[in-house]
Amino acid sequence: MGAGRAAGPAARAMGHGEPDLYRDTWVRYLGYANEVGESFRPLVPVPVVWASYGVATAYVTADAIDKGRKAATVTPLPQTRPESL
């Protein structure tokens, strides 16, 4: 188990037993696309730099949605309803 990984049952239920697409594969590097775009700013048209931010933003959004869905399946929100008087 790598450093920084949770080892509890909730972590295993979230899929820590299998590779995380957004952390353990080449897809992770898409999160750095804006850094590459900025480094080439003097050489490429500005829309290319903007597109690199779009790629990085899409990666972060997809990762957040994936982690949120996995967390929701492990610990669903309680269904509380106010008691009627």
Rosetta constraint file for C-alpha pairs under 8 A:
AtomPair CA 1 CA 5 HARMONIC 6.91 0.50
AtomPair CA 5 CA 16 HARMONIC 7.86 0.50
AtomPair CA 6 CA 11 HARMONIC 5.64 0.50
AtomPair CA 6 CA 16 HARMONIC 7.99 0.50
AtomPair CA 7 CA 11 HARMONIC 5.92 0.50
AtomPair CA 7 CA 12 HARMONIC 6.88 0.50
AtomPair CA 8 CA 12 HARMONIC 6.47 0.50
AtomPair CA 9 CA 13 HARMONIC 6.11 0.50
AtomPair CA 10 CA 14 HARMONIC 6.19 0.50
AtomPair CA 10 CA 74 HARMONIC 6.32 0.50
AtomPair CA 11 CA 15 HARMONIC 6.75 0.50
AtomPair CA 11 CA 16 HARMONIC 5.83 0.50
AtomPair CA 12 CA 16 HARMONIC 4.94 0.50
AtomPair CA 12 CA 17 HARMONIC 5.76 0.50
AtomPair CA 13 CA 74 HARMONIC 6.34 0.50
AtomPair CA 14 CA 70 HARMONIC 5.40 0.50
AtomPair CA 14 CA 71 HARMONIC 6.46 0.50
AtomPair CA 14 CA 73 HARMONIC 7.99 0.50
AtomPair CA 14 CA 74 HARMONIC 6.60 0.50
AtomPair CA 15 CA 19 HARMONIC 7.60 0.50
AtomPair CA 15 CA 20 HARMONIC 7.39 0.50
AtomPair CA 15 CA 70 HARMONIC 7.91 0.50
AtomPair CA 16 CA 20 HARMONIC 7.10 0.50
AtomPair CA 19 CA 23 HARMONIC 7.85 0.50
AtomPair CA 19 CA 24 HARMONIC 5.78 0.50
AtomPair CA 19 CA 25 HARMONIC 7.76 0.50
AtomPair CA 20 CA 24 HARMONIC 5.25 0.50
AtomPair CA 20 CA 25 HARMONIC 7.30 0.50
AtomPair CA 21 CA 25 HARMONIC 5.56 0.50
AtomPair CA 21 CA 27 HARMONIC 6.79 0.50
AtomPair CA 21 CA 28 HARMONIC 7.71 0.50
AtomPair CA 22 CA 27 HARMONIC 5.81 0.50
AtomPair CA 22 CA 28 HARMONIC 5.17 0.50
AtomPair CA 22 CA 63 HARMONIC 6.06 0.50
AtomPair CA 23 CA 27 HARMONIC 7.47 0.50
AtomPair CA 23 CA 28 HARMONIC 5.36 0.50
AtomPair CA 24 CA 28 HARMONIC 7.05 0.50
AtomPair CA 26 CA 30 HARMONIC 7.84 0.50
AtomPair CA 27 CA 31 HARMONIC 7.83 0.50
AtomPair CA 28 CA 32 HARMONIC 7.84 0.50
AtomPair CA 28 CA 59 HARMONIC 7.96 0.50
AtomPair CA 29 CA 33 HARMONIC 7.00 0.50
AtomPair CA 30 CA 55 HARMONIC 6.55 0.50
AtomPair CA 30 CA 56 HARMONIC 5.76 0.50
AtomPair CA 30 CA 59 HARMONIC 6.24 0.50
AtomPair CA 31 CA 55 HARMONIC 7.37 0.50
AtomPair CA 31 CA 56 HARMONIC 4.50 0.50
AtomPair CA 31 CA 57 HARMONIC 7.44 0.50
AtomPair CA 31 CA 59 HARMONIC 5.64 0.50
AtomPair CA 31 CA 60 HARMONIC 6.57 0.50
AtomPair CA 32 CA 36 HARMONIC 6.73 0.50
AtomPair CA 32 CA 56 HARMONIC 6.26 0.50
AtomPair CA 33 CA 37 HARMONIC 6.20 0.50
AtomPair CA 33 CA 52 HARMONIC 5.16 0.50
AtomPair CA 33 CA 53 HARMONIC 6.72 0.50
AtomPair CA 33 CA 55 HARMONIC 6.34 0.50
AtomPair CA 33 CA 56 HARMONIC 5.42 0.50
AtomPair CA 34 CA 38 HARMONIC 6.05 0.50
AtomPair CA 34 CA 49 HARMONIC 7.00 0.50
AtomPair CA 34 CA 50 HARMONIC 8.00 0.50
AtomPair CA 34 CA 52 HARMONIC 4.64 0.50
AtomPair CA 34 CA 53 HARMONIC 4.68 0.50
AtomPair CA 34 CA 54 HARMONIC 7.96 0.50
AtomPair CA 34 CA 55 HARMONIC 7.47 0.50
AtomPair CA 34 CA 56 HARMONIC 5.94 0.50
AtomPair CA 35 CA 39 HARMONIC 6.19 0.50
AtomPair CA 35 CA 52 HARMONIC 7.98 0.50
AtomPair CA 36 CA 40 HARMONIC 6.41 0.50
AtomPair CA 36 CA 52 HARMONIC 7.50 0.50
AtomPair CA 37 CA 41 HARMONIC 6.13 0.50
AtomPair CA 37 CA 48 HARMONIC 6.90 0.50
AtomPair CA 37 CA 49 HARMONIC 4.63 0.50
AtomPair CA 37 CA 50 HARMONIC 7.75 0.50
AtomPair CA 37 CA 52 HARMONIC 5.36 0.50
AtomPair CA 37 CA 53 HARMONIC 7.59 0.50
AtomPair CA 38 CA 49 HARMONIC 6.17 0.50
AtomPair CA 40 CA 44 HARMONIC 6.09 0.50
AtomPair CA 40 CA 49 HARMONIC 7.75 0.50
AtomPair CA 41 CA 45 HARMONIC 7.22 0.50
AtomPair CA 41 CA 46 HARMONIC 6.79 0.50
AtomPair CA 41 CA 49 HARMONIC 6.31 0.50
AtomPair CA 44 CA 48 HARMONIC 6.49 0.50
AtomPair CA 44 CA 49 HARMONIC 7.52 0.50
AtomPair CA 45 CA 49 HARMONIC 7.16 0.50
AtomPair CA 46 CA 50 HARMONIC 6.40 0.50
AtomPair CA 47 CA 51 HARMONIC 6.02 0.50
AtomPair CA 48 CA 52 HARMONIC 6.31 0.50
AtomPair CA 49 CA 53 HARMONIC 6.65 0.50
AtomPair CA 50 CA 54 HARMONIC 6.45 0.50
AtomPair CA 51 CA 55 HARMONIC 6.33 0.50
AtomPair CA 52 CA 56 HARMONIC 6.34 0.50
AtomPair CA 53 CA 57 HARMONIC 5.99 0.50
AtomPair CA 54 CA 58 HARMONIC 6.05 0.50
AtomPair CA 55 CA 59 HARMONIC 6.28 0.50
AtomPair CA 56 CA 60 HARMONIC 6.30 0.50
AtomPair CA 57 CA 61 HARMONIC 6.07 0.50
AtomPair CA 58 CA 62 HARMONIC 6.03 0.50
AtomPair CA 59 CA 63 HARMONIC 6.09 0.50
AtomPair CA 60 CA 64 HARMONIC 6.10 0.50
AtomPair CA 61 CA 65 HARMONIC 6.17 0.50
AtomPair CA 62 CA 66 HARMONIC 6.09 0.50
AtomPair CA 63 CA 67 HARMONIC 6.13 0.50
AtomPair CA 64 CA 68 HARMONIC 5.97 0.50
AtomPair CA 65 CA 69 HARMONIC 6.10 0.50
AtomPair CA 66 CA 70 HARMONIC 6.26 0.50
AtomPair CA 67 CA 71 HARMONIC 6.05 0.50
AtomPair CA 68 CA 72 HARMONIC 6.07 0.50
AtomPair CA 69 CA 73 HARMONIC 6.37 0.50
AtomPair CA 70 CA 74 HARMONIC 6.47 0.50
AtomPair CA 71 CA 75 HARMONIC 6.10 0.50
AtomPair CA 71 CA 76 HARMONIC 7.70 0.50
AtomPair CA 72 CA 76 HARMONIC 4.82 0.50
AtomPair CA 72 CA 77 HARMONIC 7.17 0.50
